[in-house]
Amino acid sequence: MIAGMLTMAGLLFYDGGQRINITVLLAFVLLHLVLALFTTLQSLAGWQPWRWLIRRFGADPGNGVFHKLHPVLMARAAHLGGITFALAGLITLLVMVVIQDLAFGWSTTLETAATSYHGLIDAIATPWAWLWPAAAPDPALVEATRFFRAGDGNPGADPALWGQWWPFVTMLWATWVLLPRVLLCGLAFAQTRQKAHRLLASHPAMHALMYRMETPALDTGNSHHDADDLPDTRMRDNLLPLPDSDTLLCWAGTGEPELPEALRSGKQLVLRAGAAPAWQTITRHCGGSPST
């Protein structure tokens, strides 16, 4: 976006003493169109002229399947950048037309007559001449806006005619810079989807996956299955019988209590249960007794 704004500002630079040359604009548009077509052709051919840059930053994945998508992915990214560049340039052009009094003209070192130059302009404006006739300069405008750098230009020209080139410049940029990028970007998106689908269909793992999906049962690859290894859900009814004697439970590490003589008589079963309490652990570390 910044590059598009700066480029258009540079192309439309006007200091009041020299007019904006339409020939320079035509040359720049031709250069941009050639670069856009070259980007598409290198993606179709699978050529990667920028691979050295990827290797330098260590982003080259090698010769994998994804590596084959690099040309079309980079072409798509380049066309998206070109669309942003063209939109920023077009907006800058319209803004400068509004806020400045731009003076356009045409000049070339070659011995070119105004009729020949008008034929070139008329051929370039063919796509939009029927839609916006004012954007297709007539022979009178071409004849009146020729200037010479070493001379005084066309002394009989009306300065009011110098600004009538802006519709042609606007449509020139929109038709031959922005529109090709949009079309080629759509082609790059379609090419990416088609190539990705083709690479996925020809991938060796895809054949194995499709074979597994076509079989009535899926093989997990494990020879042992635990379908019959069910947990034991039977109730435990093998309880021990009650003892004949009294049972004394010493819970959580407590010692045997001092019972009355009446309770000590007869058989007595002493059982210990429960874990050691926290107070017993503390007294063990402190070297004290439970009472302390």
Backbone torsions as a table, in degrees:
resi	resn	phi	psi	omega
1	MET	NA	-44.1	178.3
2	ILE	-65.2	-40.2	179.1
3	ALA	-64.0	-39.6	178.1
4	GLY	-64.8	-40.8	178.3
5	MET	-65.5	-45.3	-179.1
6	LEU	-67.8	-37.5	179.8
7	THR	-65.0	-46.2	179.3
8	MET	-66.5	-38.0	177.1
9	ALA	-63.4	-35.8	177.4
10	GLY	-71.5	-38.7	178.8
11	LEU	-67.3	-31.7	-177.6
12	LEU	-99.8	17.9	179.1
13	PHE	-65.6	128.1	-176.0
14	TYR	-142.0	119.5	-178.2
15	ASP	-101.9	5.7	178.9
16	GLY	92.9	-18.7	-179.2
17	GLY	-104.1	-17.3	-178.3
18	GLN	-136.9	135.5	-177.5
19	ARG	-81.1	161.6	178.4
20	ILE	-78.0	123.4	-174.1
21	ASN	-82.3	120.8	177.3
22	ILE	-65.4	-30.6	-179.6
23	THR	-63.4	-37.8	177.6
24	VAL	-65.3	-41.0	177.5
25	LEU	-62.2	-41.2	178.2
26	LEU	-63.1	-41.1	179.7
27	ALA	-65.5	-40.0	179.8
28	PHE	-68.2	-40.8	178.2
29	VAL	-62.8	-40.2	177.5
30	LEU	-63.3	-41.5	178.3
31	LEU	-62.9	-43.7	179.3
32	HIS	-64.5	-38.0	178.7
33	LEU	-66.9	-39.5	178.0
34	VAL	-64.1	-42.0	179.0
35	LEU	-65.1	-38.1	178.5
36	ALA	-65.2	-44.1	178.6
37	LEU	-66.5	-37.6	178.1
38	PHE	-64.1	-37.4	178.1
39	THR	-62.0	-42.1	179.2
40	THR	-69.2	-41.1	-179.6
41	LEU	-65.0	-39.7	-179.9
42	GLN	-69.6	-29.0	176.0
43	SER	-73.0	-36.7	177.3
44	LEU	-67.0	-35.5	179.9
45	ALA	-82.0	-11.4	-178.4
46	GLY	75.8	19.1	-179.4
47	TRP	-87.1	142.1	-178.4
48	GLN	-124.7	84.6	179.8
49	PRO	-70.3	-13.0	-178.2
50	TRP	-104.0	13.9	-176.0
51	ARG	-66.6	-29.8	179.3
52	TRP	-63.2	-32.2	178.8
53	LEU	-70.4	-38.2	178.5
54	ILE	-67.2	-40.4	178.0
55	ARG	-64.4	-35.0	-178.6
56	ARG	-65.4	-35.8	178.8
57	PHE	-90.0	4.7	176.9
58	GLY	69.1	28.9	-179.2
59	ALA	-106.4	12.9	-179.3
60	ASP	-84.8	116.6	-177.1
61	PRO	-79.6	-2.1	-179.1
62	GLY	99.9	-143.5	-176.4
63	ASN	-109.9	38.0	178.8
64	GLY	-78.7	-175.7	180.0
65	VAL	-67.5	-40.9	-179.9
66	PHE	-64.9	-26.1	179.1
67	HIS	-63.1	-29.8	-179.7
68	LYS	-72.6	-16.5	177.6
69	LEU	-88.8	-6.5	-176.9
70	HIS	-58.4	-45.1	-178.7
71	PRO	-59.4	-45.0	-178.1
72	VAL	-73.4	-33.9	177.6
73	LEU	-67.4	-40.4	178.2
74	MET	-69.5	-35.0	176.2
75	ALA	-65.3	-40.0	177.7
76	ARG	-64.0	-43.0	177.9
77	ALA	-64.1	-39.2	179.4
78	ALA	-65.7	-40.2	179.6
79	HIS	-70.1	-35.2	174.7
80	LEU	-63.8	-40.6	174.8
81	GLY	-65.2	-36.6	177.1
82	GLY	-65.9	-35.9	176.9
83	ILE	-65.1	-43.7	177.2
84	THR	-62.9	-41.5	177.7
85	PHE	-60.4	-45.9	-177.7
86	ALA	-68.2	-40.3	178.5
87	LEU	-64.8	-43.1	178.1
88	ALA	-63.6	-39.7	177.6
89	GLY	-65.5	-39.8	179.8
90	LEU	-66.2	-42.8	178.3
91	ILE	-64.3	-41.1	177.6
92	THR	-62.8	-39.7	177.4
93	LEU	-60.6	-47.7	-179.1
94	LEU	-65.2	-37.5	178.4
95	VAL	-66.0	-42.5	-179.0
96	MET	-70.5	-29.5	175.2
97	VAL	-64.6	-35.5	-177.8
98	VAL	-76.8	-44.6	-171.7
99	ILE	-91.4	-10.7	-179.4
100	GLN	-128.3	159.3	174.6
101	ASP	-100.8	87.9	-175.6
102	LEU	-79.1	141.1	179.2
103	ALA	-118.1	113.8	-179.2
104	PHE	-102.2	156.7	174.9
105	GLY	-166.4	-179.1	178.3
106	TRP	-138.0	146.1	-179.4
107	SER	-157.7	149.9	177.7
108	THR	-155.5	151.2	178.8
109	THR	-73.8	-25.8	-179.3
110	LEU	-69.7	153.0	177.2
111	GLU	-77.4	88.0	-176.5
112	THR	-120.0	127.3	177.5
113	ALA	-80.4	162.2	-179.4
114	ALA	-65.4	-32.4	178.7
115	THR	-66.5	-40.6	178.0
116	SER	-65.9	-40.8	179.2
117	TYR	-67.1	-37.0	177.3
118	HIS	-66.4	-34.4	175.9
119	GLY	-62.1	-39.9	176.8
120	LEU	-65.3	-45.8	-179.7
121	ILE	-63.3	-39.9	-179.0
122	ASP	-66.6	-37.0	177.3
123	ALA	-67.8	-38.1	179.2
124	ILE	-68.3	-36.1	-177.1
125	ALA	-85.6	6.1	-178.5
126	THR	-59.0	-40.9	-177.5
127	PRO	-62.1	-28.0	-175.8
128	TRP	-120.3	5.5	-178.0
129	ALA	-63.1	-35.1	179.7
130	TRP	-75.4	-25.0	-177.7
131	LEU	-86.3	-40.4	-177.9
132	TRP	-137.2	89.0	-177.1
133	PRO	-61.3	-29.5	-179.8
134	ALA	-67.6	-19.0	179.4
135	ALA	-86.9	4.2	175.5
136	ALA	-115.0	99.1	-175.8
137	PRO	-59.6	142.1	178.1
138	ASP	-89.3	168.4	-178.8
139	PRO	-59.1	-33.1	-180.0
140	ALA	-65.0	-40.6	178.3
141	LEU	-66.5	-40.4	179.0
142	VAL	-64.3	-42.1	-179.8
143	GLU	-66.7	-37.5	-174.3
144	ALA	-81.3	-16.4	-174.5
145	THR	-108.5	14.4	174.2
146	ARG	-79.0	139.3	179.5
147	PHE	-137.5	162.1	-179.8
148	PHE	-124.6	134.3	-176.0
149	ARG	-67.9	-35.7	-176.2
150	ALA	-90.0	-3.2	-178.1
151	GLY	-120.3	-163.9	-180.0
152	ASP	-94.0	12.3	-179.0
153	GLY	74.8	-150.6	178.8
154	ASN	-93.8	104.1	-174.0
155	PRO	-64.5	-23.7	-178.5
156	GLY	-91.9	5.1	-176.3
157	ALA	-79.8	146.8	177.7
158	ASP	-88.7	122.2	-179.5
159	PRO	-60.1	-21.6	179.2
160	ALA	-67.7	-21.3	179.7
161	LEU	-78.6	-15.8	-174.6
162	TRP	-68.5	-25.6	-179.5
163	GLY	-90.7	-1.3	-178.0
164	GLN	-80.1	1.2	177.9
165	TRP	-83.4	-11.8	-172.0
166	TRP	-64.4	-34.8	175.0
167	PRO	-62.0	-38.7	178.0
168	PHE	-64.8	-42.5	-179.9
169	VAL	-64.8	-39.5	179.1
170	THR	-63.1	-48.9	179.5
171	MET	-69.5	-31.6	176.0
172	LEU	-60.7	-45.7	-179.1
173	TRP	-69.7	-41.4	-177.5
174	ALA	-70.7	-34.6	-174.3
175	THR	-86.9	-40.6	-173.1
176	TRP	-104.7	-1.8	175.9
177	VAL	-119.8	-53.3	-176.5
178	LEU	-76.5	-49.2	-176.4
179	LEU	-62.0	-44.6	176.7
180	PRO	-59.9	-36.6	178.3
181	ARG	-64.8	-40.1	179.4
182	VAL	-64.5	-45.3	-179.6
183	LEU	-65.6	-43.6	-179.4
184	LEU	-70.0	-30.2	176.2
185	CYS	-67.8	-41.0	175.3
186	GLY	-62.4	-39.2	175.8
187	LEU	-63.7	-39.1	179.1
188	ALA	-65.9	-39.0	177.2
189	PHE	-63.8	-45.2	179.2
190	ALA	-64.8	-38.7	179.2
191	GLN	-66.3	-37.0	178.5
192	THR	-65.0	-45.6	179.1
193	ARG	-64.2	-41.2	-178.5
194	GLN	-66.9	-43.4	-178.6
195	LYS	-70.3	-38.1	177.4
196	ALA	-64.3	-40.5	177.6
197	HIS	-64.7	-39.5	-179.9
198	ARG	-68.4	-41.4	178.8
199	LEU	-67.5	-36.2	178.5
200	LEU	-68.7	-38.0	-180.0
201	ALA	-69.1	-30.7	-179.5
202	SER	-92.9	3.4	-179.6
203	HIS	-69.8	138.1	-178.6
204	PRO	-60.1	-35.3	-179.3
205	ALA	-70.5	-22.9	179.5
206	MET	-67.4	-38.0	178.6
207	HIS	-63.7	-42.0	177.9
208	ALA	-66.3	-38.0	178.8
209	LEU	-66.4	-43.9	179.3
210	MET	-64.7	-34.9	177.3
211	TYR	-64.7	-41.2	179.5
212	ARG	-67.2	-36.0	-178.9
213	MET	-73.2	-23.7	-179.6
214	GLU	-84.4	-18.2	-180.0
215	THR	-77.7	148.9	-178.6
216	PRO	-68.9	-22.5	-179.3
217	ALA	-131.9	146.6	178.9
218	LEU	-96.3	132.1	178.1
219	ASP	-94.6	119.7	-178.6
220	THR	-79.9	-11.9	-179.4
221	GLY	89.4	-1.2	-179.9
222	ASN	-104.7	125.9	-177.9
223	SER	-73.2	-23.8	-178.6
224	HIS	-104.9	134.0	175.2
225	HIS	-122.3	149.9	-175.3
226	ASP	-106.7	33.4	180.0
227	ALA	-67.3	-31.3	-178.7
228	ASP	-95.2	-3.9	-178.3
229	ASP	-87.7	76.6	-179.5
230	LEU	-91.7	150.7	178.5
231	PRO	-70.0	157.7	179.6
232	ASP	-79.4	109.5	-177.8
233	THR	-104.3	11.4	-179.8
234	ARG	-74.5	143.7	179.6
235	MET	-78.2	140.8	179.5
236	ARG	-87.0	116.8	179.8
237	ASP	-118.2	10.3	-179.5
238	ASN	-90.1	63.5	-179.6
239	LEU	-79.9	149.2	178.2
240	LEU	-76.2	146.6	177.1
241	PRO	-71.0	155.3	179.0
242	LEU	-68.4	139.7	179.2
243	PRO	-70.9	159.2	179.2
244	ASP	-75.7	-26.6	-176.4
245	SER	-94.0	170.8	173.4
246	ASP	-69.0	151.1	-177.8
247	THR	-115.4	127.8	178.2
248	LEU	-113.1	118.9	-180.0
249	LEU	-98.4	123.0	173.9
250	CYS	-100.4	104.7	-170.9
251	TRP	-90.9	136.1	171.4
252	ALA	58.0	41.9	172.0
253	GLY	79.4	11.1	179.1
254	THR	-76.4	150.3	179.0
255	GLY	-76.7	175.9	179.8
256	GLU	-70.5	131.0	-178.6
257	PRO	-77.0	162.5	175.8
258	GLU	-87.6	103.2	-176.0
259	LEU	-94.4	155.4	174.5
260	PRO	-63.9	161.4	-176.5
261	GLU	-63.6	-28.2	-178.8
262	ALA	-69.6	-30.5	-179.0
263	LEU	-85.8	-16.6	-177.8
264	ARG	-82.9	-16.1	-176.1
265	SER	-73.6	150.2	179.1
266	GLY	86.6	179.5	179.7
267	LYS	-73.8	140.8	-177.4
268	GLN	-140.2	129.1	179.7
269	LEU	-106.1	119.8	-179.0
270	VAL	-100.8	121.0	177.5
271	LEU	-120.9	143.2	178.9
272	ARG	-112.1	135.8	-177.0
273	ALA	-146.1	163.1	177.5
274	GLY	83.8	158.9	179.1
275	ALA	-88.3	170.2	179.8
276	ALA	-69.1	131.8	-178.7
277	PRO	-73.7	170.9	-178.3
278	ALA	-68.4	-36.5	-177.6
279	TRP	-66.8	-31.1	178.7
280	GLN	-69.5	-37.1	177.1
281	THR	-65.1	-40.4	-179.3
282	ILE	-65.5	-43.8	179.9
283	THR	-67.9	-30.0	178.0
284	ARG	-64.6	-41.1	-179.4
285	HIS	-75.8	-32.3	-177.6
286	CYS	-85.7	-12.9	-179.8
287	GLY	77.3	19.9	-178.1
288	GLY	-105.7	-166.4	179.5
289	SER	-113.6	164.5	179.3
290	PRO	-57.5	-29.6	-179.3
291	SER	-70.9	-27.8	-179.7
292	THR	-84.1	NA	NA
